[in-house]
Amino acid sequence: MKKSKIIAAQILLLILGISTLADVPRLINFQGMLKNGAGNPVANGSYSVTFRIYDSPAGGNVLWTETQSVTTTSGLFATILGSIIPVPDSAFNDTARYLSIAVSLDPELSPRQRLVSVGYSYRVGTVDGASGGTITSRVSIGPGHTNTGVNAFVAGENSTASGDNSTIGGGDQNTASDACAAVGGGGQNTASNYYATVGGGYLNTAGGAIAAVGGGSNNTASGYTATVGGGLLNTTSGYSAVVGGGSNNTASGIYATVPGGDENTAAGNNSFAAGYRAKALHDGTFVWSEGTAFSSTGVNQFLISAPGGVGIGTNSPAERLDVQGGAIRVGDLGSNLTLKTTANGGVIIPSPGSSGTSLFLSSEAGGRIEFDINNIEKMRVDNLGNVGIGTSSPAYKLEVSGPMMMGDVSAPSASAGHSGVYSSGGELFAMDAAGNSTQLSPHDTATGEWIFYSKNTKTGRIVRVDMERLVRKIEELTGEQFLMESWEKEK
C-alpha cells in the first residue's frame, strides 16, 4: 500500500512499574486510523503493520519490534503492542522513547511518535523523590509513621525511623533512632545505636553500637557488638558478649558467653556459663550447673555440677566421673601420670616414658595389687593380704624371696601382742611383746667376738656371754670338741 498513513493514533502506556511489579502486563494499548495516499480511510480489511520503539526521534537503536495484522473498520483499528513479543523493561529505562510504524512494505511513517505518560502515571514516577526507578529520599509505607532520617525507610505502622539510613521493615511501634540502625519487624522494638539491629520479636532493645537482638521478648543488647539471639529477658552488656537464648541470662563480661538455659550469669571476661543457675563470676571460668546455684570461686576454673555424673566416652556414667574408651592422663611440669584399664577390669598406672615400670590394680576375682619394673613383677599384695617380694605366690603375710637388709633404728617400744626384729648398731635383734630383746647376729661388730646378748626389760638385767670361751670351757670339761675352726677355715 503506497503513501499510507496513520493518524489520530492514541497510545496508552500501561507498563509503568514493570521492573518491580511482576504481575503488571508488559503491553501497550494502541489505537489509530489508517488512510490511503489521498487521505481517505482504507478499505475494510486486514493489514500488516510493523511497530518499533527507538531511543531517538531519528536513527538511534531499536529497543523493541513486532509485526501484527490489524483489522480496519472505516480505517479505524485497535491493537495491543507486546501481544506477540512482550515489551522488555529495558525499553523504558529512559524518558526519551519513540514509536515508529510501517504498513506492509512501505517505509516507516514519519515523524516517529514520542511515547508519553498518561495522567496518573506521574505519581508513580515521582513518589517522594523517586527518579528512573531509584528512590533518592526517605520512604514510608503504612500509617502513623515518623520518618525523619535521611534516606530512611519505614514500613508497617506507627513506627519511627529517625536515624539516617535507618530501616524498619515492618511491624508496629518499632524505632530505629541512629545511623544505619535497623528493625526487621515485630512490635515495640528499638535499635538505638549506630548499626544496631533488632530482627523482630517484642520489646527488644539493641542499645549498643553494632549490637544485635535476633528476636524473642524483652531482650537487651547494650554492649558494643553484643548479641542476644532470642529468648526472654536476656541481657548482654559486655563488649562482644553473647547470650544465645533461654531466659533470664546475663553476659556482662568482655567476650562472655551464655549459650542458653535459665538464670545463668557470665560476669568474668572470657567466661562461659550454661545450664541452669550457673555463675561464671571470674575471668576465664567455665561453669555448668544442673540447677544448684553453682558459682566460680577464682579465675581460670572449669567447674561442673552434675549429680548424675560426667561421662567421657559414655552417655551413662556410673560415677561422678566415668571415662570409657581411653586412658586418663594427669600431668604437671613435664611429669605425667596415666591410668589405663585392662580387659579384666584392672587398672594400670604406667610410669612416664618407656621404662615399663607400672602399678597394676586388679578388680577381678582373686584380685591383687602388683608393682612391676621393666615389665617384671617385683612385689604384690594378694587377695588374702599376703605380701610377696620376689615371689608372685606369697604364702605368708610377708614372704621375701632373696636377701633382705634392715637399717639401724632406735630400739622400738614394746607393744602388747606384737613381737619383731630390728637392726641397731649394725646388729640384728629380736623383741618380744614385753620389750625383751635378744641379739640374733652372733658377733660383736666392734670386737669381732662371738657373743650371746639378751636384755630383760622387767628386771633390767643384761646377759652378755663370750660364746667362744664358753664352748672351750665345755670342751675342757667334757673332752669333746665343739669348735670346728679348721673345718671352717677349709670351707
C-alpha positions as CSV (number, residue, x, y, z in Angstrom):
1,M,0.0,0.0,0.0
2,K,1.6,3.2,-1.2
3,K,1.5,6.5,0.7
4,S,-0.4,5.1,3.6
5,K,-0.5,6.9,6.8
6,I,-1.9,6.5,10.3
7,I,-3.5,9.5,12.0
8,A,-5.3,10.1,15.3
9,A,-3.2,7.4,17.0
10,Q,-3.7,7.1,20.7
11,I,-1.2,5.3,22.9
12,L,-2.0,4.3,26.4
13,L,1.1,3.3,28.4
14,L,0.3,0.5,30.9
15,I,3.8,-0.6,31.7
16,L,4.9,1.7,34.4
17,G,6.4,-0.2,37.3
18,I,7.0,-3.4,35.2
19,S,10.5,-3.7,36.8
20,T,9.1,-4.0,40.3
21,L,5.6,-5.5,39.9
22,A,5.8,-8.8,38.1
23,D,2.1,-9.1,37.7
24,V,1.8,-5.8,35.6
25,P,1.3,-6.8,31.9
26,R,4.1,-5.7,29.6
27,L,1.6,-4.3,27.0
28,I,0.7,-1.0,25.3
29,N,-2.8,-0.3,24.2
30,F,-2.7,1.4,20.7
31,Q,-5.5,2.9,18.6
32,G,-5.2,4.6,15.2
33,M,-6.7,5.3,11.7
34,L,-5.2,4.0,8.5
35,K,-5.7,6.3,5.4
36,N,-4.5,6.0,1.8
37,G,-2.4,8.5,-0.1
38,A,-5.5,10.5,-1.0
39,G,-6.3,11.0,2.7
40,N,-9.3,8.7,2.6
41,P,-9.8,5.7,5.1
42,V,-8.5,2.5,3.6
43,A,-11.0,-0.3,2.6
44,N,-12.1,-2.5,5.4
45,G,-9.7,-5.5,5.8
46,S,-6.6,-6.8,7.3
47,Y,-3.2,-5.0,7.0
48,S,0.3,-5.9,8.1
49,V,1.8,-3.3,10.4
50,T,5.3,-3.3,11.9
51,F,5.8,-1.4,15.2
52,R,9.2,-0.4,16.6
53,I,10.4,1.5,19.7
54,Y,13.5,3.7,19.3
55,D,15.7,5.7,21.7
56,S,15.9,8.6,19.3
57,P,13.4,10.6,17.1
58,A,15.6,9.7,14.1
59,G,18.1,6.9,13.6
60,G,19.1,5.5,17.0
61,N,18.7,2.0,18.4
62,V,15.7,-0.3,18.0
63,L,14.7,-1.3,21.6
64,W,11.7,-3.5,20.6
65,T,9.8,-4.5,17.4
66,E,7.0,-6.7,16.4
67,T,4.7,-7.1,13.3
68,Q,0.9,-7.6,13.7
69,S,-2.1,-8.0,11.4
70,V,-4.6,-5.3,12.2
71,T,-8.2,-5.2,11.0
72,T,-9.7,-1.8,10.0
73,T,-13.3,-0.6,10.0
74,S,-13.7,2.7,8.1
75,G,-9.9,3.0,8.6
76,L,-10.0,2.6,12.4
77,F,-8.1,-0.1,14.1
78,A,-7.1,-1.0,17.7
79,T,-4.3,-3.4,18.8
80,I,-2.2,-4.2,21.9
81,L,1.6,-3.8,21.4
82,G,3.6,-6.6,23.0
83,S,0.9,-9.3,22.5
84,I,3.4,-11.2,20.3
85,I,6.7,-10.1,21.7
86,P,6.5,-8.7,25.2
87,V,7.8,-5.2,25.7
88,P,11.0,-5.5,27.8
89,D,11.8,-3.4,30.9
90,S,14.9,-2.1,29.2
91,A,12.7,-0.4,26.6
92,F,11.6,2.2,29.2
93,N,14.8,2.7,31.3
94,D,15.0,6.2,30.0
95,T,12.4,9.0,29.4
96,A,13.0,9.5,25.7
97,R,11.3,6.8,23.7
98,Y,9.8,6.9,20.2
99,L,7.4,4.6,18.3
100,S,7.7,4.1,14.6
101,I,5.0,2.4,12.3
102,A,5.4,0.8,8.9
103,V,2.5,-0.5,6.9
104,S,3.1,-3.6,4.7
105,L,6.2,-3.0,2.7
106,D,6.0,0.8,2.9
107,P,8.9,2.6,4.7
108,E,8.4,3.9,8.2
109,L,5.9,6.7,8.6
110,S,7.5,10.0,9.6
111,P,7.8,11.5,12.1
112,R,8.1,8.9,14.9
113,Q,5.7,9.4,17.7
114,R,7.1,10.1,21.2
115,L,5.8,7.9,23.9
116,V,4.5,9.9,26.9
117,S,2.8,9.0,30.2
118,V,-0.9,9.0,30.9
119,G,-2.1,11.3,33.6
120,Y,-1.8,9.5,36.9
121,S,1.4,7.7,35.9
122,Y,3.2,10.9,37.0
123,R,2.5,10.0,40.6
124,V,4.2,6.6,40.1
125,G,7.2,8.2,38.5
126,T,7.8,10.8,41.2
127,V,6.8,9.3,44.5
128,D,8.8,11.1,47.2
129,G,11.7,11.8,45.1
130,A,11.8,8.6,43.0
131,S,13.6,9.0,39.7
132,G,14.0,6.5,37.0
133,G,13.2,3.5,39.3
134,T,15.6,4.7,42.1
135,I,14.3,6.2,45.3
136,T,16.6,9.0,46.4
137,S,14.9,10.1,49.6
138,R,13.1,8.6,52.6
139,V,10.2,6.2,52.1
140,S,7.2,5.5,54.4
141,I,4.8,2.6,53.8
142,G,1.8,2.3,56.1
143,P,0.0,4.7,58.5
144,G,1.2,6.6,61.6
145,H,4.9,6.7,60.9
146,T,7.5,9.2,61.8
147,N,10.3,9.2,59.2
148,T,12.9,12.0,59.7
149,G,16.1,10.2,58.9
150,V,18.0,10.9,55.7
151,N,17.2,8.1,53.2
152,A,15.3,6.2,55.9
153,F,12.8,3.5,55.2
154,V,9.9,2.6,57.3
155,A,7.0,0.1,56.7
156,G,4.3,-1.3,58.9
157,E,2.5,1.1,61.2
158,N,3.1,3.6,63.9
159,S,6.9,3.3,63.7
160,T,9.8,5.8,63.9
161,A,12.8,5.9,61.6
162,S,14.8,8.9,62.8
163,G,18.3,7.7,62.1
164,D,20.0,8.5,58.8
165,N,19.8,5.5,56.5
166,S,17.8,3.6,59.2
167,T,15.3,0.9,58.3
168,I,12.2,-0.6,59.7
169,G,11.0,-3.5,57.7
170,G,7.5,-3.7,59.2
171,G,5.6,-4.4,62.4
172,D,4.1,-1.9,64.9
173,Q,5.6,0.8,67.1
174,N,9.2,0.0,66.3
175,T,12.0,2.6,66.5
176,A,15.3,2.9,64.6
177,S,16.9,6.0,66.0
178,D,20.5,6.1,65.0
179,A,22.5,5.9,61.8
180,C,22.1,2.7,59.8
181,A,20.0,1.2,62.6
182,A,17.5,-1.5,61.6
183,V,14.4,-3.2,63.0
184,G,13.2,-6.1,60.8
185,G,9.7,-6.3,62.3
186,G,7.8,-7.3,65.4
187,G,6.4,-4.8,67.9
188,Q,7.8,-2.1,70.2
189,N,11.4,-3.0,69.3
190,T,14.2,-0.4,69.4
191,A,17.5,-0.1,67.7
192,S,19.1,3.0,69.3
193,N,22.7,3.0,68.3
194,Y,24.6,3.1,65.1
195,Y,24.4,-0.1,63.1
196,A,22.3,-1.7,65.8
197,T,19.8,-4.3,64.7
198,V,16.7,-6.0,66.1
199,G,15.4,-8.8,63.9
200,G,11.9,-8.9,65.3
201,G,10.1,-10.1,68.4
202,Y,8.6,-7.9,71.1
203,L,10.0,-5.2,73.3
204,N,13.6,-5.9,72.4
205,T,16.4,-3.3,72.5
206,A,19.7,-3.1,70.7
207,G,21.3,-0.2,72.5
208,G,25.0,-0.9,71.9
209,A,26.8,0.1,68.8
210,I,26.7,-2.7,66.2
211,A,24.7,-4.7,68.8
212,A,22.1,-7.2,67.7
213,V,19.0,-8.9,69.1
214,G,17.6,-11.6,66.9
215,G,14.1,-11.9,68.3
216,G,12.3,-13.1,71.4
217,S,10.9,-10.8,74.0
218,N,12.3,-8.2,76.5
219,N,15.9,-8.8,75.5
220,T,18.6,-6.2,75.7
221,A,22.0,-6.0,73.9
222,S,23.6,-2.9,75.3
223,G,27.3,-3.7,74.9
224,Y,29.4,-2.8,71.9
225,T,28.9,-5.6,69.3
226,A,26.9,-7.5,71.9
227,T,24.4,-10.1,70.8
228,V,21.2,-11.8,72.1
229,G,20.0,-14.5,69.8
230,G,16.5,-14.6,71.2
231,G,14.6,-16.0,74.2
232,L,13.2,-14.0,77.1
233,L,14.6,-11.3,79.5
234,N,18.2,-11.9,78.4
235,T,20.9,-9.2,78.7
236,T,24.3,-8.7,77.1
237,S,26.2,-5.6,78.4
238,G,29.8,-6.7,77.9
239,Y,32.0,-6.0,74.9
240,S,31.1,-8.7,72.3
241,A,29.2,-10.6,74.9
242,V,26.7,-13.2,73.7
243,V,23.6,-14.8,75.0
244,G,22.2,-17.4,72.6
245,G,18.8,-17.8,74.0
246,G,17.0,-19.2,77.0
247,S,15.7,-16.8,79.7
248,N,16.9,-14.5,82.5
249,N,20.5,-14.9,81.3
250,T,23.2,-12.2,81.6
251,A,26.6,-11.9,79.9
252,S,28.3,-8.8,81.3
253,G,32.0,-9.7,80.9
254,I,34.1,-8.9,77.8
255,Y,33.7,-11.8,75.3
256,A,31.5,-13.6,77.9
257,T,29.1,-16.3,76.7
258,V,25.9,-17.9,77.8
259,P,24.6,-20.3,75.1
260,G,21.1,-20.7,76.7
261,G,19.4,-22.1,79.7
262,D,17.9,-20.2,82.6
263,E,19.3,-17.8,85.2
264,N,22.9,-18.1,84.1
265,T,25.5,-15.4,84.5
266,A,28.8,-14.9,82.7
267,A,30.3,-11.9,84.5
268,G,34.0,-12.6,84.1
269,N,36.0,-11.7,80.9
270,N,36.1,-14.7,78.5
271,S,33.8,-16.6,80.9
272,F,31.2,-19.2,80.0
273,A,28.1,-20.2,81.9
274,A,25.5,-22.8,80.9
275,G,22.7,-24.9,82.2
276,Y,20.5,-23.6,85.0
277,R,21.8,-21.1,87.6
278,A,25.4,-21.4,86.7
279,K,27.5,-18.3,87.7
280,A,30.9,-17.7,86.0
281,L,31.9,-14.7,88.1
282,H,35.7,-14.7,87.4
283,D,37.8,-14.3,84.3
284,G,38.4,-17.3,82.2
285,T,36.0,-19.6,84.1
286,F,33.7,-22.3,82.7
287,V,30.7,-23.2,84.9
288,W,27.9,-25.6,84.1
289,S,25.1,-26.4,86.6
290,E,22.1,-28.6,86.6
291,G,20.1,-26.3,88.8
292,T,22.0,-25.9,92.0
293,A,23.3,-22.3,92.5
294,F,26.9,-23.0,91.4
295,S,29.5,-20.2,91.2
296,S,33.1,-19.9,90.4
297,T,35.5,-19.0,93.2
298,G,38.6,-17.9,91.3
299,V,40.0,-17.2,87.9
300,N,40.5,-19.9,85.2
301,Q,38.3,-22.6,86.8
302,F,36.5,-25.3,84.9
303,L,33.5,-26.3,87.1
304,I,30.7,-28.8,86.6
305,S,27.8,-29.5,88.9
306,A,26.3,-32.8,87.6
307,P,24.9,-35.2,90.3
308,G,24.2,-37.7,87.5
309,G,27.9,-37.9,86.7
310,V,30.2,-36.7,84.0
311,G,30.7,-39.2,81.1
312,I,33.7,-39.2,78.8
313,G,33.2,-41.7,76.0
314,T,29.9,-42.8,77.7
315,N,26.4,-41.4,77.9
316,S,25.5,-43.4,81.1
317,P,28.2,-42.5,83.7
318,A,28.1,-44.8,86.7
319,E,30.1,-42.4,88.9
320,R,30.7,-38.7,89.2
321,L,33.4,-39.1,86.5
322,D,33.2,-42.1,84.2
323,V,35.8,-42.4,81.4
324,Q,35.3,-45.1,78.7
325,G,37.4,-46.0,75.7
326,G,40.7,-44.5,76.7
327,A,43.2,-43.6,79.5
328,I,43.3,-40.8,81.9
329,R,46.5,-38.7,82.0
330,V,47.4,-36.2,84.6
331,G,50.5,-34.0,84.1
332,D,52.3,-31.2,85.9
333,L,55.5,-29.5,84.9
334,G,56.6,-32.3,82.5
335,S,55.7,-35.2,84.8
336,N,52.7,-37.3,83.8
337,L,50.5,-39.9,85.5
338,T,48.3,-42.1,83.3
339,L,45.5,-44.5,84.4
340,K,44.6,-47.3,82.0
341,T,42.1,-50.1,82.3
342,T,42.6,-53.7,81.3
343,A,40.2,-56.2,79.8
344,N,39.6,-58.0,83.1
345,G,38.7,-54.8,84.9
346,G,42.1,-53.9,86.3
347,V,43.9,-50.6,86.4
348,I,47.4,-49.9,85.2
349,I,49.4,-46.9,86.2
350,P,52.4,-46.9,83.9
351,S,55.4,-44.7,84.6
352,P,56.3,-41.8,82.2
353,G,58.4,-42.7,79.2
354,S,59.1,-46.3,78.2
355,S,60.8,-47.9,81.2
356,G,57.9,-50.4,81.7
357,T,57.6,-49.5,85.4
358,S,54.0,-49.7,86.5
359,L,51.4,-50.3,89.2
360,F,48.7,-52.8,88.5
361,L,45.4,-52.9,90.4
362,S,43.2,-55.8,89.7
363,S,39.4,-56.0,90.5
364,E,38.9,-59.5,89.2
365,A,38.2,-62.5,91.4
366,G,41.4,-63.1,93.3
367,G,42.5,-59.6,92.6
368,R,45.8,-58.1,93.6
369,I,48.0,-55.1,93.7
370,E,51.1,-55.6,91.6
371,F,54.3,-53.5,91.2
372,D,56.3,-54.0,88.0
373,I,59.7,-52.8,86.9
374,N,60.7,-53.2,83.3
375,N,57.5,-55.3,82.9
376,I,58.7,-57.8,85.5
377,E,56.8,-58.2,88.7
378,K,58.7,-57.2,91.8
379,M,56.1,-57.1,94.5
380,R,52.4,-57.9,95.1
381,V,49.7,-57.9,97.7
382,D,47.3,-60.8,97.0
383,N,43.5,-61.0,97.9
384,L,44.4,-62.6,101.2
385,G,46.5,-59.7,102.3
386,N,49.8,-61.6,101.9
387,V,52.7,-59.6,100.6
388,G,55.2,-61.1,98.3
389,I,58.6,-59.6,97.4
390,G,60.3,-61.5,94.7
391,T,57.5,-64.0,94.6
392,S,54.1,-64.0,93.0
393,S,52.6,-66.5,95.3
394,P,53.2,-65.4,98.9
395,A,52.1,-68.0,101.5
396,Y,52.6,-65.7,104.5
397,K,51.8,-62.2,105.5
398,L,55.3,-61.3,104.3
399,E,57.3,-63.6,102.2
400,V,60.6,-62.4,100.7
401,S,62.5,-64.4,98.1
402,G,66.0,-63.1,98.2
403,P,68.3,-61.3,100.6
404,M,66.8,-58.7,103.0
405,M,68.6,-56.0,104.8
406,M,67.5,-53.8,107.6
407,G,68.7,-50.3,108.5
408,D,69.6,-49.2,112.0
409,V,66.8,-47.7,114.2
410,S,66.4,-46.9,117.8
411,A,65.1,-49.7,119.9
412,P,61.3,-49.8,119.4
413,S,58.9,-49.6,122.3
414,A,57.1,-52.8,123.4
415,S,53.6,-53.4,122.1
416,A,51.2,-55.9,123.6
417,G,50.6,-58.8,121.3
418,H,53.4,-57.8,119.0
419,S,57.0,-59.0,118.5
420,G,59.5,-58.3,115.8
421,V,63.1,-57.8,114.7
422,Y,65.1,-54.7,114.2
423,S,68.6,-53.5,113.4
424,S,70.6,-51.4,115.8
425,G,74.3,-50.6,115.7
426,G,74.7,-52.9,112.8
427,E,73.3,-55.9,114.8
428,L,70.0,-57.7,114.4
429,F,67.8,-58.0,117.4
430,A,64.5,-59.8,118.3
431,M,62.0,-58.2,120.6
432,D,59.0,-59.8,122.3
433,A,55.8,-58.2,123.4
434,A,57.3,-57.3,126.8
435,G,60.1,-55.4,125.2
436,N,62.8,-58.0,126.0
437,S,65.4,-58.0,123.2
438,T,67.9,-60.6,122.2
439,Q,70.7,-60.2,119.7
440,L,70.3,-62.5,116.8
441,S,73.5,-61.7,115.0
442,P,76.3,-63.7,116.9
443,H,79.2,-61.3,116.5
444,D,80.1,-58.1,118.2
445,T,80.7,-55.6,115.4
446,A,83.2,-53.7,117.5
447,T,85.4,-56.6,118.7
448,G,84.6,-59.4,116.3
449,E,83.8,-61.6,119.3
450,W,81.3,-64.5,119.1
451,I,78.7,-63.5,121.7
452,F,75.3,-64.0,123.1
453,Y,73.4,-60.9,124.2
454,S,70.0,-60.5,125.9
455,K,68.3,-57.8,127.9
456,N,65.4,-58.3,130.3
457,T,63.4,-55.1,130.5
458,K,61.4,-56.3,133.5
459,T,64.5,-57.0,135.7
460,G,66.8,-54.6,134.0
461,R,69.4,-57.3,133.8
462,I,71.6,-57.8,130.7
463,V,73.3,-61.1,129.8
464,R,76.4,-60.9,127.6
465,V,78.2,-64.2,127.0
466,D,81.5,-64.8,125.2
467,M,80.4,-67.8,123.3
468,E,83.9,-68.9,122.2
469,R,85.2,-69.0,125.8
470,L,82.1,-70.8,126.9
471,V,82.4,-73.5,124.3
472,R,86.1,-74.0,125.0
473,K,85.3,-74.4,128.7
474,I,82.7,-77.0,127.8
475,E,85.2,-78.8,125.6
476,E,87.7,-78.8,128.5
477,L,85.2,-80.2,130.9
478,T,83.7,-82.9,128.5
479,G,86.7,-83.7,126.5
480,E,84.7,-83.3,123.3
481,Q,85.3,-80.9,120.5
482,F,82.6,-78.4,119.6
483,L,84.6,-75.7,117.8
484,M,85.4,-76.5,114.2
485,E,87.9,-73.8,113.4
486,S,90.0,-75.8,111.0
487,W,86.9,-77.1,109.2
488,E,85.5,-73.5,108.9
489,K,88.9,-72.3,107.5
490,E,88.9,-75.1,104.9
491,K,85.4,-74.2,103.8
